[in-house]
């Protein structure tokens, strides 16, 4: 499948606060899953793992695996912050023309933790 231009809707609920974002994206099939690129962010979604790579003022490479804790380093203009990610939910229903995915995790930075649930809807 060649790269396609599509529409992306993201619903993020962080500790009960809901935010909805709509943007254009690039969508393509990769080995084992799909890749969605928008703004400064690239999502690689496979059946057992989601990789979120962000570049810009705040950059990181986060891996989310259901039931597994992973670590990453967020780089900012003010320094580096270590994050711990515990994957809670990973559902993927993407196909060649888009679809949806749900990603749930707990993000911890020091003593502060946040529960995050992201719902993605792609129309290619």
MARVOFI-280763 format. One line per field, with one value per residue (C-alpha): residue number from 0; chain; x, y, z. Coordinates in Angstrom, 1 decimal, padded with zeros to 4 digits. Example, Ala and Ser with C-alpha at 12.3 -4.5 7.8 and 13.67 -1.06 7.14 Angstrom:
2
marro = c(0  1)
numar = c(A  A)
east = c(012.3  013.7)
north = c(-004.5  -001.1)
up = c(007.8  007.1)
end
This chain:
124
marro = c(0  1  2  3  4  5  6  7  8  9  10  11  12  13  14  15  16  17  18  19  20  21  22  23  24  25  26  27  28  29  30  31  32  33  34  35  36  37  38  39  40  41  42  43  44  45  46  47  48  49  50  51  52  53  54  55  56  57  58  59  60  61  62  63  64  65  66  67  68  69  70  71  72  73  74  75  76  77  78  79  80  81  82  83  84  85  86  87  88  89  90  91  92  93  94  95  96  97  98  99  100  101  102  103  104  105  106  107  108  109  110  111  112  113  114  115  116  117  118  119  120  121  122  123)
numar = c(A  A  A  A  A  A  A  A  A  A  A  A  A  A  A  A  A  A  A  A  A  A  A  A  A  A  A  A  A  A  A  A  A  A  A  A  A  A  A  A  A  A  A  A  A  A  A  A  A  A  A  A  A  A  A  A  A  A  A  A  A  A  A  A  A  A  A  A  A  A  A  A  A  A  A  A  A  A  A  A  A  A  A  A  A  A  A  A  A  A  A  A  A  A  A  A  A  A  A  A  A  A  A  A  A  A  A  A  A  A  A  A  A  A  A  A  A  A  A  A  A  A  A  A)
east = c(000.0  001.4  001.3  -002.0  -003.2  -006.0  -008.0  -007.2  -009.4  -007.8  -009.7  -007.5  -008.8  -006.1  -007.2  -010.8  -010.2  -011.2  -009.5  -010.4  -008.0  -008.7  -005.8  -004.6  -002.2  -000.1  -001.1  000.6  001.0  004.4  005.7  003.5  001.1  000.4  002.1  000.3  002.3  001.0  002.5  005.7  004.4  004.7  002.6  003.6  000.8  001.2  -000.9  001.2  003.0  002.5  005.5  005.0  007.8  007.6  010.0  010.2  010.4  009.5  010.9  010.7  010.3  007.6  006.7  003.4  002.9  -000.2  000.7  004.3  006.2  008.6  010.8  011.7  013.3  011.5  013.9  012.7  014.4  014.7  016.4  015.5  012.7  012.5  009.1  007.7  004.8  002.6  000.4  -003.2  -005.1  -004.2  -006.9  -006.3  -008.8  -006.9  -007.0  -005.9  -008.5  -008.1  -010.1  -009.5  -007.2  -007.4  -004.3  -004.5  -001.6  -000.4  002.4  004.6  007.2  008.7  005.9  003.3  001.1  -001.5  -004.0  -004.3  -006.7  -006.3  -008.8  -007.7  -009.9  -008.2  -010.0  -007.6)
north = c(000.0  003.4  006.3  008.0  011.4  011.1  012.7  011.9  012.4  011.9  011.8  011.9  011.5  012.3  011.8  012.4  015.5  015.0  016.7  016.2  017.0  016.8  017.1  015.8  012.9  010.5  006.9  003.8  000.1  -001.0  -004.4  -005.8  -002.8  000.8  004.2  007.5  010.7  014.2  017.4  016.5  013.0  009.5  006.6  003.0  000.7  -003.1  -005.8  -006.0  -002.6  001.1  003.4  007.1  009.3  013.0  015.6  019.4  021.4  018.2  015.0  011.3  007.8  006.0  002.3  001.0  -002.8  -004.0  -005.2  -004.2  -001.3  000.6  003.6  006.6  009.9  013.1  015.9  019.5  022.9  022.7  019.3  015.6  014.0  010.2  008.6  005.2  003.9  001.0  -000.2  -000.9  -001.3  -001.8  -002.4  -002.0  -002.1  -000.5  -001.5  -000.1  002.7  003.7  002.6  003.0  002.2  002.6  003.0  003.1  003.6  005.1  007.6  008.3  011.0  010.9  010.8  012.1  009.6  010.2  007.7  008.3  006.8  007.7  006.9  007.3  007.4  007.5  008.0  007.6)
up = c(000.0  -001.0  001.4  001.4  002.6  005.1  007.9  011.5  014.6  018.0  021.2  024.3  027.8  030.4  034.1  033.0  030.8  027.2  024.2  020.6  017.7  014.0  011.4  008.1  008.2  006.1  006.4  005.1  005.8  007.2  008.1  010.8  011.0  010.0  010.3  010.9  010.6  011.5  012.7  014.6  015.5  014.0  015.3  014.4  015.3  015.4  017.1  020.2  020.3  019.6  019.1  019.4  018.1  018.6  017.4  018.1  021.3  023.1  021.7  022.7  021.5  023.6  023.3  024.6  025.1  027.0  030.5  030.2  031.7  029.4  030.0  027.8  028.0  027.0  025.8  026.3  026.1  029.9  030.0  030.0  031.9  032.5  031.9  032.8  030.6  031.7  028.8  029.8  026.6  022.9  020.3  016.6  013.8  010.9  007.3  003.9  004.0  007.6  010.7  014.4  017.3  021.1  023.2  027.0  029.4  032.7  032.3  035.4  035.8  039.3  041.8  039.3  037.3  034.7  033.1  029.4  026.8  023.2  020.5  016.9  013.8  010.3  007.0  004.1)
end
